[in-house]
Amino acid sequence: MVFQANNLAWSPAMLCDLHRCRWQIWTALLLHVLFRFQAFLSEWPHSFTGLSP
């Protein structure tokens, strides 16, 4: 197995940035799934793509 942390050519700051970006993506995906599940449970007929601030 090769881990990102085993790449000694990358700086520690770059590894931290990659890790932070990865968790931002996973958090956004999790929130989207939770919102969709809540909409399914409440039988909300609208789509999230049509929402705008």
mmCIF file of the N, C-alpha and C atoms, coordinates in Angstrom:
data_MODEL
# 
_entry.id   MODEL 
# 
loop_
_atom_site.group_PDB 
_atom_site.id 
_atom_site.type_symbol 
_atom_site.label_atom_id 
_atom_site.label_alt_id 
_atom_site.label_comp_id 
_atom_site.label_asym_id 
_atom_site.label_entity_id 
_atom_site.label_seq_id 
_atom_site.pdbx_PDB_ins_code 
_atom_site.Cartn_x 
_atom_site.Cartn_y 
_atom_site.Cartn_z 
_atom_site.occupancy 
_atom_site.B_iso_or_equiv 
_atom_site.pdbx_formal_charge 
_atom_site.auth_seq_id 
_atom_site.auth_comp_id 
_atom_site.auth_asym_id 
_atom_site.auth_atom_id 
_atom_site.pdbx_PDB_model_num 
ATOM 1   N N  . MET A 1 1  ? 0.838   -1.181 0.000  1.00 0.00 ? 1  MET A N  1 
ATOM 2   C CA . MET A 1 1  ? 0.000   0.000  0.000  1.00 0.00 ? 1  MET A CA 1 
ATOM 3   C C  . MET A 1 1  ? 0.882   1.244  0.000  1.00 0.00 ? 1  MET A C  1 
ATOM 4   N N  . VAL A 1 2  ? 0.465   2.228  -0.750 1.00 0.00 ? 2  VAL A N  1 
ATOM 5   C CA . VAL A 1 2  ? 1.172   3.497  -0.793 1.00 0.00 ? 2  VAL A CA 1 
ATOM 6   C C  . VAL A 1 2  ? 0.215   4.572  -0.303 1.00 0.00 ? 2  VAL A C  1 
ATOM 7   N N  . PHE A 1 3  ? 0.633   5.311  0.686  1.00 0.00 ? 3  PHE A N  1 
ATOM 8   C CA . PHE A 1 3  ? -0.174  6.379  1.239  1.00 0.00 ? 3  PHE A CA 1 
ATOM 9   C C  . PHE A 1 3  ? 0.368   7.715  0.769  1.00 0.00 ? 3  PHE A C  1 
ATOM 10  N N  . GLN A 1 4  ? -0.473  8.739  0.780  1.00 0.00 ? 4  GLN A N  1 
ATOM 11  C CA . GLN A 1 4  ? -0.019  10.070 0.383  1.00 0.00 ? 4  GLN A CA 1 
ATOM 12  C C  . GLN A 1 4  ? 1.090   10.561 1.297  1.00 0.00 ? 4  GLN A C  1 
ATOM 13  N N  . ALA A 1 5  ? 1.031   10.201 2.562  1.00 0.00 ? 5  ALA A N  1 
ATOM 14  C CA . ALA A 1 5  ? 2.036   10.675 3.513  1.00 0.00 ? 5  ALA A CA 1 
ATOM 15  C C  . ALA A 1 5  ? 3.409   10.049 3.248  1.00 0.00 ? 5  ALA A C  1 
ATOM 16  N N  . ASN A 1 6  ? 3.454   8.957  2.468  1.00 0.00 ? 6  ASN A N  1 
ATOM 17  C CA . ASN A 1 6  ? 4.730   8.331  2.145  1.00 0.00 ? 6  ASN A CA 1 
ATOM 18  C C  . ASN A 1 6  ? 5.471   9.066  1.025  1.00 0.00 ? 6  ASN A C  1 
ATOM 19  N N  . ASN A 1 7  ? 4.810   9.996  0.358  1.00 0.00 ? 7  ASN A N  1 
ATOM 20  C CA . ASN A 1 7  ? 5.436   10.751 -0.717 1.00 0.00 ? 7  ASN A CA 1 
ATOM 21  C C  . ASN A 1 7  ? 6.281   11.854 -0.088 1.00 0.00 ? 7  ASN A C  1 
ATOM 22  N N  . LEU A 1 8  ? 7.580   11.628 -0.012 1.00 0.00 ? 8  LEU A N  1 
ATOM 23  C CA . LEU A 1 8  ? 8.464   12.577 0.649  1.00 0.00 ? 8  LEU A CA 1 
ATOM 24  C C  . LEU A 1 8  ? 8.788   13.794 -0.213 1.00 0.00 ? 8  LEU A C  1 
ATOM 25  N N  . ALA A 1 9  ? 8.367   13.762 -1.476 1.00 0.00 ? 9  ALA A N  1 
ATOM 26  C CA . ALA A 1 9  ? 8.605   14.910 -2.357 1.00 0.00 ? 9  ALA A CA 1 
ATOM 27  C C  . ALA A 1 9  ? 7.614   16.044 -2.068 1.00 0.00 ? 9  ALA A C  1 
ATOM 28  N N  . TRP A 1 10 ? 6.494   15.725 -1.444 1.00 0.00 ? 10 TRP A N  1 
ATOM 29  C CA . TRP A 1 10 ? 5.493   16.737 -1.124 1.00 0.00 ? 10 TRP A CA 1 
ATOM 30  C C  . TRP A 1 10 ? 5.779   17.341 0.236  1.00 0.00 ? 10 TRP A C  1 
ATOM 31  N N  . SER A 1 11 ? 5.487   18.611 0.360  1.00 0.00 ? 11 SER A N  1 
ATOM 32  C CA . SER A 1 11 ? 5.707   19.282 1.642  1.00 0.00 ? 11 SER A CA 1 
ATOM 33  C C  . SER A 1 11 ? 4.572   18.935 2.617  1.00 0.00 ? 11 SER A C  1 
ATOM 34  N N  . PRO A 1 12 ? 4.823   19.050 3.910  1.00 0.00 ? 12 PRO A N  1 
ATOM 35  C CA . PRO A 1 12 ? 3.749   18.807 4.885  1.00 0.00 ? 12 PRO A CA 1 
ATOM 36  C C  . PRO A 1 12 ? 2.547   19.734 4.688  1.00 0.00 ? 12 PRO A C  1 
ATOM 37  N N  . ALA A 1 13 ? 2.811   20.971 4.278  1.00 0.00 ? 13 ALA A N  1 
ATOM 38  C CA . ALA A 1 13 ? 1.707   21.913 4.044  1.00 0.00 ? 13 ALA A CA 1 
ATOM 39  C C  . ALA A 1 13 ? 0.824   21.446 2.887  1.00 0.00 ? 13 ALA A C  1 
ATOM 40  N N  . MET A 1 14 ? 1.443   20.891 1.850  1.00 0.00 ? 14 MET A N  1 
ATOM 41  C CA . MET A 1 14 ? 0.672   20.392 0.708  1.00 0.00 ? 14 MET A CA 1 
ATOM 42  C C  . MET A 1 14 ? -0.179  19.188 1.118  1.00 0.00 ? 14 MET A C  1 
ATOM 43  N N  . LEU A 1 15 ? 0.373   18.307 1.933  1.00 0.00 ? 15 LEU A N  1 
ATOM 44  C CA . LEU A 1 15 ? -0.395  17.163 2.420  1.00 0.00 ? 15 LEU A CA 1 
ATOM 45  C C  . LEU A 1 15 ? -1.580  17.625 3.267  1.00 0.00 ? 15 LEU A C  1 
ATOM 46  N N  . CYS A 1 16 ? -1.368  18.645 4.092  1.00 0.00 ? 16 CYS A N  1 
ATOM 47  C CA . CYS A 1 16 ? -2.465  19.190 4.908  1.00 0.00 ? 16 CYS A CA 1 
ATOM 48  C C  . CYS A 1 16 ? -3.552  19.794 4.025  1.00 0.00 ? 16 CYS A C  1 
ATOM 49  N N  . ASP A 1 17 ? -3.154  20.509 2.977  1.00 0.00 ? 17 ASP A N  1 
ATOM 50  C CA . ASP A 1 17 ? -4.129  21.090 2.057  1.00 0.00 ? 17 ASP A CA 1 
ATOM 51  C C  . ASP A 1 17 ? -4.936  20.012 1.341  1.00 0.00 ? 17 ASP A C  1 
ATOM 52  N N  . LEU A 1 18 ? -4.268  18.954 0.898  1.00 0.00 ? 18 LEU A N  1 
ATOM 53  C CA . LEU A 1 18 ? -4.975  17.845 0.254  1.00 0.00 ? 18 LEU A CA 1 
ATOM 54  C C  . LEU A 1 18 ? -5.971  17.200 1.215  1.00 0.00 ? 18 LEU A C  1 
ATOM 55  N N  . HIS A 1 19 ? -5.545  16.988 2.438  1.00 0.00 ? 19 HIS A N  1 
ATOM 56  C CA . HIS A 1 19 ? -6.403  16.384 3.443  1.00 0.00 ? 19 HIS A CA 1 
ATOM 57  C C  . HIS A 1 19 ? -7.615  17.275 3.730  1.00 0.00 ? 19 HIS A C  1 
ATOM 58  N N  . ARG A 1 20 ? -7.388  18.573 3.853  1.00 0.00 ? 20 ARG A N  1 
ATOM 59  C CA . ARG A 1 20 ? -8.470  19.521 4.123  1.00 0.00 ? 20 ARG A CA 1 
ATOM 60  C C  . ARG A 1 20 ? -9.470  19.548 2.961  1.00 0.00 ? 20 ARG A C  1 
ATOM 61  N N  . CYS A 1 21 ? -8.981  19.564 1.737  1.00 0.00 ? 21 CYS A N  1 
ATOM 62  C CA . CYS A 1 21 ? -9.872  19.579 0.572  1.00 0.00 ? 21 CYS A CA 1 
ATOM 63  C C  . CYS A 1 21 ? -10.683 18.296 0.488  1.00 0.00 ? 21 CYS A C  1 
ATOM 64  N N  . ARG A 1 22 ? -10.041 17.176 0.793  1.00 0.00 ? 22 ARG A N  1 
ATOM 65  C CA . ARG A 1 22 ? -10.745 15.900 0.745  1.00 0.00 ? 22 ARG A CA 1 
ATOM 66  C C  . ARG A 1 22 ? -11.893 15.895 1.750  1.00 0.00 ? 22 ARG A C  1 
ATOM 67  N N  . TRP A 1 23 ? -11.647 16.394 2.947  1.00 0.00 ? 23 TRP A N  1 
ATOM 68  C CA . TRP A 1 23 ? -12.706 16.381 3.960  1.00 0.00 ? 23 TRP A CA 1 
ATOM 69  C C  . TRP A 1 23 ? -13.805 17.375 3.630  1.00 0.00 ? 23 TRP A C  1 
ATOM 70  N N  . GLN A 1 24 ? -13.467 18.504 2.958  1.00 0.00 ? 24 GLN A N  1 
ATOM 71  C CA . GLN A 1 24 ? -14.519 19.442 2.534  1.00 0.00 ? 24 GLN A CA 1 
ATOM 72  C C  . GLN A 1 24 ? -15.436 18.774 1.516  1.00 0.00 ? 24 GLN A C  1 
ATOM 73  N N  . ILE A 1 25 ? -14.867 17.948 0.630  1.00 0.00 ? 25 ILE A N  1 
ATOM 74  C CA . ILE A 1 25 ? -15.667 17.256 -0.384 1.00 0.00 ? 25 ILE A CA 1 
ATOM 75  C C  . ILE A 1 25 ? -16.565 16.215 0.285  1.00 0.00 ? 25 ILE A C  1 
ATOM 76  N N  . TRP A 1 26 ? -16.008 15.428 1.204  1.00 0.00 ? 26 TRP A N  1 
ATOM 77  C CA . TRP A 1 26 ? -16.794 14.405 1.891  1.00 0.00 ? 26 TRP A CA 1 
ATOM 78  C C  . TRP A 1 26 ? -17.908 15.034 2.735  1.00 0.00 ? 26 TRP A C  1 
ATOM 79  N N  . THR A 1 27 ? -17.632 16.164 3.364  1.00 0.00 ? 27 THR A N  1 
ATOM 80  C CA . THR A 1 27 ? -18.647 16.843 4.176  1.00 0.00 ? 27 THR A CA 1 
ATOM 81  C C  . THR A 1 27 ? -19.791 17.337 3.292  1.00 0.00 ? 27 THR A C  1 
ATOM 82  N N  . ALA A 1 28 ? -19.470 17.925 2.161  1.00 0.00 ? 28 ALA A N  1 
ATOM 83  C CA . ALA A 1 28 ? -20.502 18.416 1.242  1.00 0.00 ? 28 ALA A CA 1 
ATOM 84  C C  . ALA A 1 28 ? -21.342 17.256 0.710  1.00 0.00 ? 28 ALA A C  1 
ATOM 85  N N  . LEU A 1 29 ? -20.697 16.145 0.374  1.00 0.00 ? 29 LEU A N  1 
ATOM 86  C CA . LEU A 1 29 ? -21.426 14.980 -0.121 1.00 0.00 ? 29 LEU A CA 1 
ATOM 87  C C  . LEU A 1 29 ? -22.347 14.416 0.959  1.00 0.00 ? 29 LEU A C  1 
ATOM 88  N N  . LEU A 1 30 ? -21.854 14.318 2.176  1.00 0.00 ? 30 LEU A N  1 
ATOM 89  C CA . LEU A 1 30 ? -22.665 13.811 3.278  1.00 0.00 ? 30 LEU A CA 1 
ATOM 90  C C  . LEU A 1 30 ? -23.879 14.704 3.530  1.00 0.00 ? 30 LEU A C  1 
ATOM 91  N N  . LEU A 1 31 ? -23.675 16.012 3.537  1.00 0.00 ? 31 LEU A N  1 
ATOM 92  C CA . LEU A 1 31 ? -24.803 16.927 3.745  1.00 0.00 ? 31 LEU A CA 1 
ATOM 93  C C  . LEU A 1 31 ? -25.840 16.803 2.633  1.00 0.00 ? 31 LEU A C  1 
ATOM 94  N N  . HIS A 1 32 ? -25.384 16.668 1.416  1.00 0.00 ? 32 HIS A N  1 
ATOM 95  C CA . HIS A 1 32 ? -26.303 16.524 0.292  1.00 0.00 ? 32 HIS A CA 1 
ATOM 96  C C  . HIS A 1 32 ? -27.148 15.252 0.455  1.00 0.00 ? 32 HIS A C  1 
ATOM 97  N N  . VAL A 1 33 ? -26.500 14.150 0.808  1.00 0.00 ? 33 VAL A N  1 
ATOM 98  C CA . VAL A 1 33 ? -27.223 12.890 0.989  1.00 0.00 ? 33 VAL A CA 1 
ATOM 99  C C  . VAL A 1 33 ? -28.222 13.001 2.146  1.00 0.00 ? 33 VAL A C  1 
ATOM 100 N N  . LEU A 1 34 ? -27.812 13.629 3.243  1.00 0.00 ? 34 LEU A N  1 
ATOM 101 C CA . LEU A 1 34 ? -28.722 13.796 4.372  1.00 0.00 ? 34 LEU A CA 1 
ATOM 102 C C  . LEU A 1 34 ? -29.923 14.667 4.016  1.00 0.00 ? 34 LEU A C  1 
ATOM 103 N N  . PHE A 1 35 ? -29.697 15.746 3.269  1.00 0.00 ? 35 PHE A N  1 
ATOM 104 C CA . PHE A 1 35 ? -30.808 16.596 2.839  1.00 0.00 ? 35 PHE A CA 1 
ATOM 105 C C  . PHE A 1 35 ? -31.757 15.849 1.903  1.00 0.00 ? 35 PHE A C  1 
ATOM 106 N N  . ARG A 1 36 ? -31.188 15.066 0.986  1.00 0.00 ? 36 ARG A N  1 
ATOM 107 C CA . ARG A 1 36 ? -32.027 14.288 0.076  1.00 0.00 ? 36 ARG A CA 1 
ATOM 108 C C  . ARG A 1 36 ? -32.832 13.246 0.841  1.00 0.00 ? 36 ARG A C  1 
ATOM 109 N N  . PHE A 1 37 ? -32.219 12.614 1.831  1.00 0.00 ? 37 PHE A N  1 
ATOM 110 C CA . PHE A 1 37 ? -32.923 11.614 2.630  1.00 0.00 ? 37 PHE A CA 1 
ATOM 111 C C  . PHE A 1 37 ? -34.048 12.261 3.435  1.00 0.00 ? 37 PHE A C  1 
ATOM 112 N N  . GLN A 1 38 ? -33.775 13.418 4.008  1.00 0.00 ? 38 GLN A N  1 
ATOM 113 C CA . GLN A 1 38 ? -34.816 14.138 4.757  1.00 0.00 ? 38 GLN A CA 1 
ATOM 114 C C  . GLN A 1 38 ? -35.953 14.542 3.829  1.00 0.00 ? 38 GLN A C  1 
ATOM 115 N N  . ALA A 1 39 ? -35.640 14.979 2.622  1.00 0.00 ? 39 ALA A N  1 
ATOM 116 C CA . ALA A 1 39 ? -36.680 15.338 1.663  1.00 0.00 ? 39 ALA A CA 1 
ATOM 117 C C  . ALA A 1 39 ? -37.495 14.104 1.279  1.00 0.00 ? 39 ALA A C  1 
ATOM 118 N N  . PHE A 1 40 ? -36.838 12.958 1.151  1.00 0.00 ? 40 PHE A N  1 
ATOM 119 C CA . PHE A 1 40 ? -37.538 11.716 0.838  1.00 0.00 ? 40 PHE A CA 1 
ATOM 120 C C  . PHE A 1 40 ? -38.478 11.323 1.974  1.00 0.00 ? 40 PHE A C  1 
ATOM 121 N N  . LEU A 1 41 ? -38.007 11.423 3.203  1.00 0.00 ? 41 LEU A N  1 
ATOM 122 C CA . LEU A 1 41 ? -38.839 11.049 4.344  1.00 0.00 ? 41 LEU A CA 1 
ATOM 123 C C  . LEU A 1 41 ? -40.044 11.974 4.509  1.00 0.00 ? 41 LEU A C  1 
ATOM 124 N N  . SER A 1 42 ? -39.851 13.247 4.226  1.00 0.00 ? 42 SER A N  1 
ATOM 125 C CA . SER A 1 42 ? -40.948 14.200 4.393  1.00 0.00 ? 42 SER A CA 1 
ATOM 126 C C  . SER A 1 42 ? -41.794 14.332 3.130  1.00 0.00 ? 42 SER A C  1 
ATOM 127 N N  . GLU A 1 43 ? -41.455 13.565 2.087  1.00 0.00 ? 43 GLU A N  1 
ATOM 128 C CA . GLU A 1 43 ? -42.173 13.595 0.812  1.00 0.00 ? 43 GLU A CA 1 
ATOM 129 C C  . GLU A 1 43 ? -42.234 15.001 0.226  1.00 0.00 ? 43 GLU A C  1 
ATOM 130 N N  . TRP A 1 44 ? -41.110 15.708 0.327  1.00 0.00 ? 44 TRP A N  1 
ATOM 131 C CA . TRP A 1 44 ? -41.000 17.056 -0.228 1.00 0.00 ? 44 TRP A CA 1 
ATOM 132 C C  . TRP A 1 44 ? -40.885 16.954 -1.743 1.00 0.00 ? 44 TRP A C  1 
ATOM 133 N N  . PRO A 1 45 ? -41.809 17.526 -2.506 1.00 0.00 ? 45 PRO A N  1 
ATOM 134 C CA . PRO A 1 45 ? -41.844 17.294 -3.955 1.00 0.00 ? 45 PRO A CA 1 
ATOM 135 C C  . PRO A 1 45 ? -40.849 18.130 -4.762 1.00 0.00 ? 45 PRO A C  1 
ATOM 136 N N  . HIS A 1 46 ? -40.111 19.029 -4.132 1.00 0.00 ? 46 HIS A N  1 
ATOM 137 C CA . HIS A 1 46 ? -39.239 19.945 -4.863 1.00 0.00 ? 46 HIS A CA 1 
ATOM 138 C C  . HIS A 1 46 ? -37.833 19.369 -5.034 1.00 0.00 ? 46 HIS A C  1 
ATOM 139 N N  . SER A 1 47 ? -37.079 20.000 -5.903 1.00 0.00 ? 47 SER A N  1 
ATOM 140 C CA . SER A 1 47 ? -35.700 19.594 -6.152 1.00 0.00 ? 47 SER A CA 1 
ATOM 141 C C  . SER A 1 47 ? -34.750 20.612 -5.519 1.00 0.00 ? 47 SER A C  1 
ATOM 142 N N  . PHE A 1 48 ? -33.593 20.141 -5.078 1.00 0.00 ? 48 PHE A N  1 
ATOM 143 C CA . PHE A 1 48 ? -32.596 21.054 -4.507 1.00 0.00 ? 48 PHE A CA 1 
ATOM 144 C C  . PHE A 1 48 ? -31.885 21.873 -5.585 1.00 0.00 ? 48 PHE A C  1 
ATOM 145 N N  . THR A 1 49 ? -31.930 21.432 -6.823 1.00 0.00 ? 49 THR A N  1 
ATOM 146 C CA . THR A 1 49 ? -31.242 22.166 -7.889 1.00 0.00 ? 49 THR A CA 1 
ATOM 147 C C  . THR A 1 49 ? -31.946 23.479 -8.214 1.00 0.00 ? 49 THR A C  1 
ATOM 148 N N  . GLY A 1 50 ? -33.210 23.594 -7.891 1.00 0.00 ? 50 GLY A N  1 
ATOM 149 C CA . GLY A 1 50 ? -33.960 24.813 -8.172 1.00 0.00 ? 50 GLY A CA 1 
ATOM 150 C C  . GLY A 1 50 ? -33.857 25.864 -7.082 1.00 0.00 ? 50 GLY A C  1 
ATOM 151 N N  . LEU A 1 51 ? -33.235 25.529 -5.970 1.00 0.00 ? 51 LEU A N  1 
ATOM 152 C CA . LEU A 1 51 ? -33.111 26.484 -4.877 1.00 0.00 ? 51 LEU A CA 1 
ATOM 153 C C  . LEU A 1 51 ? -32.006 27.476 -5.171 1.00 0.00 ? 51 LEU A C  1 
ATOM 154 N N  . SER A 1 52 ? -32.249 28.721 -4.874 1.00 0.00 ? 52 SER A N  1 
ATOM 155 C CA . SER A 1 52 ? -31.198 29.736 -5.033 1.00 0.00 ? 52 SER A CA 1 
ATOM 156 C C  . SER A 1 52 ? -31.320 30.727 -3.882 1.00 0.00 ? 52 SER A C  1 
ATOM 157 N N  . PRO A 1 53 ? -30.185 31.298 -3.470 1.00 0.00 ? 53 PRO A N  1 
ATOM 158 C CA . PRO A 1 53 ? -30.216 32.247 -2.332 1.00 0.00 ? 53 PRO A CA 1 
ATOM 159 C C  . PRO A 1 53 ? -30.893 33.546 -2.667 1.00 0.00 ? 53 PRO A C  1 
# 
